[in-house]
Structures are given as C-alpha cells and as structure tokens.
Amino acid sequence: MDLPASVFSSMIKERAMYYFSAKKLIITDVPHHFIVIKKLSGGVLILSCCTSKFDTIYKFISLKKFPEETMVTIPAYTEDTKLTKHTYVDCNKYFEYTIREFEILYKKGGIKCTGTLPEEYYEKIVYGMIVSPEIEEELKDELKKGI
C-alpha cells in the first residue's frame, strides 16, 4: 500500500537510501542509488550519488589529487541496504533536491526507498565531504553540526 506523499516526505532522513532516475542531476536515464547526507532547513536535501564504477571515481580523484578519503566504498550486501554490488561515493560532489521534488517523484512511482546506510559508511562520506576541496565551507559547517 502506498503512503500519502506527506507521510513519505516526513520519513525522509539522513542515511536513507533511494533509487531513482535523476536526469536533472546526472546525465543518464539509468536509475542510481542516492543517499540523503543532510536535510537542510527550507526543505532542501543534500544527496550523494552511488555508482559501481570504481575506475571512474578513482581516476577522477587521482587526477585532481584529492584526498583518498573523498572516495568511500560501500560493500555489497550490507545488512541495511539493498546494494548488490560494491558501491562507491565521490565525496567531492553532491546533489540538491527538494522534499517537494521527492514527493512528486513518489507520487509518480519514480522513487523507492532502498534502505538505510550503516552509520560507519555515512560517517566516512560526511568526513570525505568535509576534507574535500570541492565542497563549499557553508555546507561543511552544516555537516560538522551532525558530528
């Protein structure tokens, strides 16, 4: 049974994982897993995108000489996620979505919750974003509030 959109949106929390196609965020129609990193005031969500393409992220981080902590590996089949492959997060990038946009996706059946990221991986992503030279100081300050 589907929940009303307002109930769905009230359940959005940090560490929640969602699977959806986000052509406005990444240039592909292929759905990806996204992790809610921070729920900001004003209804803005800070998301990280997951990929199984290790080489793509590793080459990018190496080429830019970013700290190695800015790439986080989430192993497949952790108890709280539905990830079937090792998954990687580039902590040098984030995506913004509004709760309203999530509600619209939900009403259209275009988004599904795929679990909760275990705390240890969430903490690694937050730390990776804090040490990233690509993340704005204002967002880093928001992220530090949760530590």
Backbone as a chain_set.jsonl record, in Angstrom:
{"seq": "MDLPASVFSSMIKERAMYYFSAKKLIITDVPHHFIVIKKLSGGVLILSCCTSKFDTIYKFISLKKFPEETMVTIPAYTEDTKLTKHTYVDCNKYFEYTIREFEILYKKGGIKCTGTLPEEYYEKIVYGMIVSPEIEEELKDELKKGI", "coords": {"N": [[0.838, -1.18, 0.0], [0.572, 2.19, -0.85], [1.935, 5.077, 0.693], [0.594, 8.236, 1.78], [1.861, 11.172, 0.137], [2.752, 13.154, 1.889], [3.264, 11.74, 4.229], [5.254, 10.023, 3.334], [7.265, 11.97, 2.767], [7.746, 12.931, 5.309], [9.186, 10.911, 6.38], [11.681, 10.994, 5.314], [15.07, 10.96, 5.921], [18.388, 11.577, 7.203], [20.925, 9.391, 5.995], [19.137, 7.735, 4.74], [18.422, 5.734, 1.891], [17.732, 6.002, -1.541], [16.343, 4.993, -4.652], [16.377, 6.068, -7.857], [15.746, 7.623, -11.056], [17.506, 10.354, -12.189], [17.713, 12.58, -14.156], [18.047, 15.313, -14.108], [20.111, 15.627, -12.371], [22.256, 13.871, -12.944], [23.647, 12.937, -16.04], [21.984, 10.81, -17.339], [19.501, 8.322, -17.977], [19.431, 6.114, -16.472], [18.556, 4.617, -13.474], [19.872, 5.397, -10.231], [21.33, 4.749, -6.991], [20.818, 6.946, -4.316], [21.973, 8.745, -1.508], [20.727, 10.273, 1.373], [22.391, 12.851, 2.707], [22.284, 15.185, 4.181], [19.628, 16.97, 5.631], [18.489, 19.96, 5.058], [17.378, 23.102, 6.472], [14.434, 24.619, 5.188], [13.658, 22.702, 3.462], [15.489, 21.456, 1.742], [17.401, 18.864, 0.385], [20.524, 17.274, 0.731], [22.28, 15.223, -1.3], [24.175, 12.258, -1.997], [25.476, 10.523, -4.752], [25.517, 7.14, -5.717], [27.691, 4.79, -7.274], [28.701, 1.975, -9.248], [30.993, 2.079, -10.579], [34.062, 1.953, -10.081], [36.574, 2.634, -11.288], [36.07, 5.046, -12.654], [35.572, 6.994, -10.632], [37.908, 6.701, -9.097], [39.98, 7.4, -10.922], [39.292, 10.089, -11.438], [39.571, 11.279, -8.87], [42.26, 10.75, -8.379], [43.512, 12.096, -10.534], [42.831, 14.758, -9.959], [44.14, 14.991, -7.616], [42.878, 14.771, -5.135], [42.108, 14.211, -1.644], [42.385, 10.81, -0.547], [40.354, 9.988, 1.1], [38.102, 11.042, 0.059], [36.79, 9.3, -1.527], [34.506, 6.843, -0.984], [33.919, 3.506, -0.154], [31.254, 1.271, -0.286], [30.393, -1.797, 0.764], [28.864, -4.559, -0.992], [25.728, -6.061, -0.145], [25.356, -5.235, 2.561], [23.828, -5.255, 5.781], [21.705, -3.411, 5.998], [21.143, -2.311, 3.521], [20.166, -2.514, 0.037], [22.08, -3.031, -1.801], [23.646, -4.638, -4.433], [26.1, -4.776, -5.516], [29.545, -3.847, -4.992], [29.8, -0.511, -4.054], [30.426, 2.91, -4.798], [31.18, 6.172, -3.598], [31.638, 9.446, -4.567], [32.897, 11.88, -2.775], [33.385, 14.472, -3.395], [31.426, 15.642, -4.755], [28.028, 16.669, -4.684], [24.451, 16.559, -4.631], [21.54, 18.518, -4.948], [18.203, 18.332, -3.918], [14.767, 19.014, -3.573], [12.421, 18.497, -0.909], [9.87, 18.611, -1.847], [10.226, 17.976, -4.578], [10.956, 15.32, -4.244], [8.532, 14.315, -3.237], [6.891, 14.609, -5.502], [8.168, 12.857, -7.292], [7.701, 10.501, -5.872], [4.867, 10.331, -5.923], [4.521, 9.806, -8.612], [5.522, 7.311, -8.749], [8.202, 7.025, -9.153], [10.345, 6.733, -7.437], [12.023, 4.852, -4.95], [12.51, 3.707, -1.646], [15.493, 2.289, -0.544], [16.652, 1.351, 1.715], [18.709, 1.896, 4.649], [21.693, 3.557, 5.068], [24.434, 2.098, 6.677], [25.767, 3.44, 9.716], [28.626, 3.675, 9.911], [29.542, 3.96, 7.257], [28.18, 6.196, 6.435], [29.329, 8.133, 8.119], [31.912, 8.126, 7.052], [31.431, 9.192, 4.506], [30.488, 11.766, 5.149], [32.785, 12.764, 6.429], [34.554, 12.629, 4.248], [33.403, 14.547, 2.594], [33.812, 16.814, 4.143], [36.625, 17.051, 4.129], [37.067, 17.497, 1.487], [38.26, 19.538, -1.146], [36.436, 20.591, -2.879], [33.936, 21.063, -1.83], [31.744, 23.501, -0.567], [32.447, 25.824, 2.082], [30.309, 26.626, 3.686], [28.462, 24.494, 3.495], [30.077, 22.496, 4.567], [30.233, 23.418, 7.195], [27.572, 22.983, 7.995], [27.52, 20.194, 7.814], [29.332, 19.504, 9.803], [27.913, 20.062, 12.09], [26.448, 17.813, 12.593], [28.198, 15.988, 13.574]], "CA": [[0.0, 0.0, 0.0], [1.325, 3.43, -0.92], [1.706, 6.068, 1.731], [0.386, 9.586, 1.252], [3.138, 11.852, -0.119], [3.181, 13.892, 3.084], [3.829, 10.758, 5.157], [6.523, 9.638, 2.711], [8.262, 13.027, 2.936], [8.097, 13.059, 6.732], [10.077, 9.798, 6.713], [12.998, 11.233, 4.716], [16.028, 11.264, 6.978], [19.786, 11.347, 6.868], [21.335, 7.991, 5.825], [18.158, 6.998, 3.933], [18.871, 5.478, 0.524], [16.644, 5.994, -2.505], [16.71, 4.554, -6.003], [15.561, 6.778, -8.838], [16.385, 8.219, -12.22], [17.593, 11.79, -11.913], [18.382, 13.202, -15.3], [18.409, 16.689, -13.764], [21.322, 15.593, -11.56], [23.306, 13.178, -13.687], [23.201, 12.877, -17.435], [21.612, 9.457, -17.734], [18.168, 7.898, -17.54], [19.61, 4.914, -15.663], [18.389, 4.92, -12.047], [21.01, 5.225, -9.323], [21.06, 4.887, -5.559], [21.235, 8.21, -3.732], [21.955, 8.742, -0.048], [20.471, 11.574, 1.983], [23.503, 13.203, 3.584], [21.833, 16.236, 5.094], [18.309, 17.565, 5.418], [18.668, 21.348, 5.458], [16.16, 23.873, 6.681], [13.896, 25.078, 3.916], [13.239, 21.562, 2.654], [16.5, 21.053, 0.764], [18.135, 17.637, 0.705], [21.854, 17.106, 0.151], [22.377, 13.811, -1.669], [25.344, 11.696, -2.671], [25.116, 9.514, -5.743], [26.301, 5.911, -5.664], [27.99, 4.157, -8.557], [29.512, 0.759, -9.155], [32.136, 2.305, -11.468], [35.24, 2.3, -9.282], [37.619, 3.278, -12.096], [35.691, 6.419, -12.981], [35.806, 7.849, -9.459], [39.322, 6.623, -8.706], [40.763, 8.202, -11.869], [38.968, 11.49, -11.21], [40.174, 11.711, -7.606], [43.712, 10.704, -8.571], [43.883, 13.165, -11.463], [42.671, 16.039, -9.262], [44.945, 14.907, -6.386], [42.01, 14.949, -3.98], [42.401, 13.234, -0.585], [41.793, 9.488, -0.808], [39.145, 9.857, 1.916], [36.944, 11.571, -0.664], [36.108, 8.185, -2.187], [34.059, 5.892, 0.038], [33.437, 2.219, -0.665], [30.195, 0.619, 0.48], [30.358, -3.172, 0.263], [27.571, -5.158, -1.349], [25.019, -6.908, 0.811], [25.369, -4.85, 3.974], [22.536, -5.679, 6.339], [20.638, -2.412, 5.904], [20.955, -1.788, 2.163], [19.84, -3.493, -0.994], [23.128, -2.934, -2.812], [24.081, -5.966, -4.871], [27.484, -4.634, -5.989], [30.31, -2.845, -4.265], [29.329, 0.788, -4.491], [31.4, 3.953, -4.497], [30.651, 7.523, -3.495], [32.597, 10.531, -4.758], [32.525, 12.885, -1.772], [33.696, 15.798, -3.932], [30.219, 16.105, -5.429], [26.757, 16.409, -4.023], [23.308, 16.97, -5.435], [20.437, 19.075, -4.161], [16.832, 18.032, -4.301], [13.863, 19.499, -2.538], [11.468, 17.499, -0.426], [8.728, 18.683, -2.785], [10.586, 17.19, -5.762], [10.864, 13.918, -3.831], [7.101, 13.986, -3.16], [6.395, 14.473, -6.873], [8.708, 11.581, -7.785], [6.997, 9.431, -5.165], [3.502, 10.249, -6.453], [4.619, 9.224, -9.953], [6.088, 5.964, -8.642], [9.552, 7.068, -9.701], [11.381, 6.66, -6.409], [11.757, 3.881, -3.892], [13.486, 3.645, -0.564], [16.226, 1.026, -0.646], [17.295, 1.016, 2.974], [19.406, 2.905, 5.437], [23.132, 3.359, 5.031], [25.008, 1.911, 8.013], [26.397, 4.637, 10.284], [30.064, 3.772, 9.641], [29.76, 4.453, 5.89], [27.666, 7.556, 6.442], [30.366, 8.966, 8.739], [33.019, 8.244, 6.096], [31.01, 10.12, 3.448], [30.479, 13.111, 5.73], [34.185, 13.16, 6.598], [35.083, 12.842, 2.908], [32.901, 15.844, 2.114], [34.448, 17.87, 4.94], [38.023, 17.232, 3.708], [37.109, 17.769, 0.045], [38.462, 20.932, -1.543], [35.36, 20.975, -3.795], [32.694, 21.333, -1.096], [31.719, 24.847, -0.009], [32.618, 25.904, 3.536], [28.985, 26.73, 4.312], [27.928, 23.13, 3.621], [30.937, 21.791, 5.525], [29.788, 23.825, 8.539], [26.321, 22.258, 8.258], [27.857, 18.785, 8.021], [30.037, 19.384, 11.089], [26.908, 20.125, 13.158], [25.943, 16.47, 12.853], [29.272, 15.092, 14.073]], "C": [[0.885, 1.247, 0.0], [0.944, 4.344, 0.224], [1.328, 7.391, 1.085], [1.746, 10.283, 1.118], [3.644, 12.585, 1.115], [3.8, 12.955, 4.129], [5.185, 10.29, 4.624], [7.588, 10.698, 2.989], [8.663, 13.209, 4.392], [9.067, 11.964, 7.173], [11.473, 9.965, 6.107], [13.948, 11.665, 5.82], [17.443, 11.039, 6.471], [20.082, 9.855, 6.934], [20.335, 7.182, 5.005], [18.684, 6.877, 2.504], [17.649, 5.353, -0.378], [17.19, 5.624, -3.877], [15.783, 5.26, -6.974], [16.415, 7.28, -9.985], [16.356, 9.724, -12.038], [18.346, 12.502, -13.018], [18.762, 14.657, -15.016], [19.721, 16.745, -12.973], [22.512, 14.979, -12.291], [22.781, 12.902, -15.091], [23.006, 11.428, -17.88], [20.19, 9.193, -17.259], [18.233, 6.671, -16.634], [19.449, 5.291, -14.188], [19.667, 4.631, -11.254], [20.5, 5.258, -7.886], [21.606, 6.238, -5.125], [21.083, 8.098, -2.222], [21.656, 10.154, 0.433], [21.591, 11.827, 2.988], [23.072, 14.232, 4.616], [20.469, 16.732, 4.662], [18.403, 18.985, 5.971], [17.328, 22.019, 5.73], [15.707, 24.411, 5.324], [13.541, 23.938, 2.982], [14.204, 21.132, 1.572], [17.235, 19.822, 1.279], [19.487, 17.663, 0.006], [22.033, 15.609, -0.056], [23.753, 13.478, -2.235], [24.852, 10.608, -3.599], [26.063, 8.323, -5.633], [26.536, 5.384, -7.081], [28.784, 2.884, -8.312], [30.789, 0.902, -9.979], [33.329, 2.855, -10.692], [36.24, 3.114, -10.09], [37.312, 4.737, -12.384], [36.002, 7.359, -11.818], [37.285, 7.862, -9.101], [40.199, 7.48, -9.624], [40.539, 9.697, -11.644], [39.675, 12.017, -9.959], [41.696, 11.735, -7.718], [44.198, 11.862, -9.441], [43.85, 14.534, -10.773], [43.517, 16.121, -7.983], [44.125, 15.241, -5.133], [42.39, 13.925, -2.911], [41.694, 11.902, -0.857], [40.52, 9.259, -0.003], [37.9, 10.38, 1.204], [36.292, 10.523, -1.565], [35.776, 7.156, -1.114], [33.498, 4.656, -0.652], [32.386, 1.667, 0.288], [30.096, -0.798, -0.057], [28.944, -3.641, -0.072], [27.03, -5.964, -0.175], [25.244, -6.539, 2.27], [23.96, -5.094, 4.5], [21.396, -4.692, 6.113], [20.377, -1.883, 4.502], [20.584, -2.915, 1.208], [20.857, -3.422, -2.131], [23.632, -4.33, -3.157], [25.493, -5.954, -5.444], [28.209, -3.701, -5.038], [29.977, -1.495, -4.893], [30.286, 1.856, -3.996], [30.715, 5.309, -4.499], [31.809, 8.497, -3.652], [32.156, 11.669, -3.841], [32.858, 14.306, -2.215], [32.502, 16.409, -4.648], [29.015, 15.83, -4.533], [25.665, 16.956, -4.923], [22.223, 17.488, -4.504], [19.111, 18.673, -4.779], [15.968, 18.637, -3.229], [12.951, 18.354, -2.098], [10.255, 17.467, -1.348], [9.014, 17.867, -4.046], [10.536, 15.689, -5.451], [9.406, 13.47, -3.779], [6.528, 13.757, -4.56], [6.886, 13.169, -7.487], [7.961, 10.401, -7.172], [5.586, 9.231, -5.72], [3.481, 9.592, -7.83], [5.167, 7.792, -9.925], [7.526, 5.884, -9.116], [10.675, 6.978, -8.696], [11.016, 5.569, -5.415], [12.886, 3.901, -2.881], [14.163, 2.281, -0.62], [17.017, 0.718, 0.617], [17.914, 2.214, 3.66], [20.889, 2.581, 5.412], [23.657, 3.151, 6.443], [25.821, 3.138, 8.438], [27.876, 4.766, 9.901], [30.354, 4.314, 8.236], [29.264, 5.888, 5.745], [28.726, 8.511, 7.004], [31.552, 9.159, 7.803], [32.67, 9.228, 4.974], [31.023, 11.549, 3.97], [31.909, 13.608, 5.901], [34.822, 13.457, 5.238], [34.64, 14.173, 2.326], [33.571, 16.99, 2.863], [35.888, 18.107, 4.49], [38.153, 17.54, 2.218], [37.349, 19.25, -0.236], [37.33, 21.462, -2.44], [34.057, 21.374, -3.098], [32.789, 22.708, -0.42], [31.788, 24.81, 1.521], [31.276, 25.958, 4.269], [28.364, 25.345, 4.505], [28.775, 22.328, 4.6], [30.538, 22.135, 6.965], [28.504, 23.111, 8.929], [26.605, 20.779, 8.567], [28.516, 18.565, 9.384], [29.059, 19.426, 12.269], [26.4, 18.74, 13.53], [26.962, 15.52, 13.442], [29.248, 15.036, 15.584]], "O": [[1.839, 1.335, 0.772], [-0.205, 4.384, 0.663], [1.709, 7.642, -0.059], [2.666, 10.016, 1.891], [4.851, 12.627, 1.355], [4.743, 13.329, 4.826], [6.149, 10.178, 5.382], [8.697, 10.361, 3.402], [9.795, 13.598, 4.681], [9.697, 12.079, 8.224], [12.356, 9.149, 6.37], [13.674, 12.611, 6.559], [17.661, 10.395, 5.445], [19.572, 9.143, 7.799], [20.639, 6.057, 4.609], [19.31, 7.798, 1.979], [16.666, 4.695, -0.036], [18.342, 5.908, -4.208], [14.566, 5.083, -6.932], [17.64, 7.352, -9.892], [15.304, 10.304, -11.764], [19.472, 12.964, -12.831], [19.7, 15.178, -15.62], [20.367, 17.791, -12.914], [23.624, 15.506, -12.256], [21.588, 12.663, -15.279], [23.769, 10.901, -18.691], [19.734, 9.765, -16.269], [17.216, 6.238, -16.092], [20.136, 6.191, -13.705], [20.431, 3.726, -11.588], [19.397, 5.728, -7.606], [22.708, 6.63, -5.509], [20.173, 7.435, -1.725], [22.258, 11.118, -0.04], [21.725, 11.117, 3.984], [23.454, 14.154, 5.784], [20.197, 16.892, 3.472], [18.398, 19.193, 7.184], [16.282, 21.558, 5.274], [16.523, 24.628, 4.428], [13.164, 24.171, 1.833], [13.799, 20.513, 0.589], [17.634, 19.751, 2.442], [19.583, 18.027, -1.166], [21.949, 14.825, 0.89], [24.403, 14.311, -2.866], [23.927, 9.865, -3.274], [27.271, 8.495, -5.473], [25.687, 5.521, -7.961], [29.454, 2.742, -7.289], [31.579, -0.037, -10.071], [33.567, 4.063, -10.657], [36.703, 4.161, -9.638], [38.213, 5.575, -12.358], [36.627, 8.402, -12.01], [37.85, 8.921, -8.83], [41.068, 8.208, -9.144], [41.49, 10.479, -11.659], [40.302, 13.076, -9.993], [42.343, 12.647, -7.204], [45.182, 12.525, -9.112], [44.736, 15.362, -10.981], [43.602, 17.173, -7.35], [44.606, 15.896, -4.208], [42.941, 12.874, -3.24], [40.559, 11.872, -1.333], [39.693, 8.427, -0.378], [36.78, 10.189, 1.678], [35.343, 10.83, -2.287], [36.665, 6.661, -0.421], [32.714, 4.746, -1.598], [32.593, 1.603, 1.5], [29.749, -0.988, -1.223], [27.963, -3.169, 0.502], [27.777, -6.471, 0.661], [25.315, -7.419, 3.127], [23.006, -5.131, 3.723], [20.236, -5.098, 6.044], [19.467, -1.075, 4.315], [20.679, -4.098, 1.535], [20.535, -3.717, -3.282], [23.998, -5.105, -2.273], [26.023, -7.001, -5.816], [27.594, -2.875, -4.363], [29.887, -1.368, -6.114], [30.878, 1.734, -2.924], [29.802, 5.567, -5.285], [32.826, 8.392, -2.965], [31.158, 12.338, -4.107], [32.627, 15.252, -1.461], [32.556, 17.555, -5.094], [29.0, 14.888, -3.741], [25.927, 17.718, -5.855], [22.018, 16.96, -3.411], [18.937, 18.679, -5.998], [16.399, 18.76, -2.082], [12.747, 17.382, -2.824], [9.684, 16.404, -1.595], [8.14, 17.146, -4.529], [10.126, 14.887, -6.291], [9.078, 12.371, -4.225], [5.766, 12.815, -4.773], [6.116, 12.454, -8.127], [7.633, 9.432, -7.856], [5.161, 8.1, -5.957], [2.524, 8.898, -8.173], [5.261, 7.141, -10.965], [8.018, 4.805, -9.444], [11.842, 7.129, -9.057], [9.846, 5.384, -5.08], [14.055, 4.087, -3.221], [13.499, 1.249, -0.729], [17.948, -0.086, 0.59], [17.677, 3.368, 3.303], [21.289, 1.454, 5.704], [23.356, 3.952, 7.329], [26.473, 3.783, 7.617], [28.33, 5.868, 9.594], [31.32, 5.055, 8.052], [29.854, 6.692, 5.024], [28.985, 9.569, 6.429], [32.138, 10.241, 7.764], [33.521, 10.006, 4.543], [31.521, 12.449, 3.294], [32.214, 14.75, 5.556], [35.554, 14.438, 5.1], [35.412, 14.848, 1.645], [33.864, 18.029, 2.271], [36.337, 19.253, 4.469], [39.255, 17.816, 1.743], [36.711, 20.112, 0.368], [37.279, 22.659, -2.724], [33.174, 21.96, -3.724], [33.792, 23.029, 0.217], [31.266, 23.899, 2.163], [31.136, 25.394, 5.354], [27.803, 25.058, 5.563], [28.233, 21.552, 5.387], [30.509, 21.267, 7.838], [28.36, 22.678, 10.072], [26.003, 20.197, 9.468], [28.276, 17.549, 10.036], [29.353, 18.882, 13.334], [25.967, 18.52, 14.661], [26.639, 14.379, 13.773], [30.065, 14.342, 16.189]]}, "num_chains": 1, "name": "protein.A"}
